[in-house]
Structure formats: C-alpha cells, structure tokens
Amino acid sequence: MANTPAQWGATIRKVRKSLGVTQKNLALTSGTGLRFIIDLEKGKETCQLGKTLRVMQTLGIKITLTPPPSASSATNKE
C-alpha cells in the first residue's frame, strides 16, 4: 500500500512506463504540465491532490479508502 508521496510517485512512474506512455504524453492527456508529472513522480509533497487524482485516473490507477473500524461502526449507526 502506498502511503507516502514518494510511494505514490513511484507507482505512477511504474504504471506509466509499463503502458509505454511518456511523461509529456501523460501531461497532455491528463491536462497537467510536464513539470507537474516530473515532480509527482519524484514524490514532491506539495503536488496538488486534484491533479494527482486526475493523473491516476488517466493511468487507470484506483484508490481505495478504508476508514478505521471505529469510524465504520459510527457510520453504520447513522
């Protein structure tokens, strides 16, 4: 499970390369800039979440959010 910006960046880079997509083409298809893709893959901690999610969606990467057990039981009571 990727929990740090560096791990997210490494996963994004790995998937991008496995798909044979250049950083420039990923930037174009995801509506971001090349500099953003470079920074994202390097694990820059200040990359915008919305753009990061858009890049991940472009690559077909899915994220699953799992609340802690106490939050799950509280949600079920509502």
C-alpha positions in Angstrom: 0.0 0.0 0.0 1.4 3.4 -1.0 1.1 5.8 1.9 3.8 8.5 1.1 4.1 10.9 -1.8 7.3 9.1 -2.8 5.5 5.7 -3.0 2.6 7.3 -5.0 5.1 8.8 -7.4 7.0 5.5 -7.8 3.7 3.7 -8.5 2.6 6.3 -11.0 6.0 6.2 -12.8 5.9 2.3 -12.9 2.4 2.2 -14.4 3.2 5.0 -16.9 6.3 3.2 -18.1 4.5 -0.2 -18.2 1.9 1.4 -20.5 4.6 2.9 -22.7 3.5 6.5 -22.0 6.0 9.4 -21.9 5.8 12.0 -19.2 4.9 14.6 -21.9 2.0 12.5 -23.2 0.7 11.8 -19.7 0.8 15.5 -19.0 -1.1 16.3 -22.2 -3.8 13.6 -21.7 -4.3 14.4 -18.0 -4.5 18.1 -18.5 -1.4 18.9 -16.4 2.0 20.2 -17.2 5.2 18.2 -17.8 6.8 19.8 -14.7 3.9 18.6 -12.6 4.4 15.0 -13.8 8.1 15.2 -13.1 7.5 16.5 -9.6 4.8 14.0 -8.9 6.9 11.0 -9.9 9.7 12.4 -7.7 7.3 12.3 -4.7 7.1 16.1 -4.2 4.9 16.5 -1.2 3.3 19.7 -2.3 1.8 18.3 -5.6 -1.9 19.2 -5.8 -4.2 16.4 -4.8 -6.8 17.1 -7.5 -4.2 17.0 -10.3 -2.7 13.9 -8.8 -6.0 12.1 -8.8 -6.6 13.1 -12.4 -3.2 11.7 -13.4 -4.0 8.5 -11.6 -7.4 8.2 -13.2 -5.8 8.8 -16.6 -3.5 5.8 -15.9 -6.3 3.6 -14.6 -4.9 3.6 -11.0 -7.7 3.2 -8.4 -7.6 4.2 -4.8 -9.5 2.5 -2.0 -10.2 4.5 1.2 -10.7 2.4 4.3 -11.9 4.2 7.4 -10.7 2.9 10.8 -13.0 0.4 12.4 -14.4 3.0 14.9 -15.4 5.3 12.1 -17.0 2.5 10.2 -19.2 1.5 13.1 -20.2 5.1 13.7 -21.2 5.5 10.0 -23.4 2.4 10.2 -25.4 3.9 13.1 -26.4 7.0 11.1 
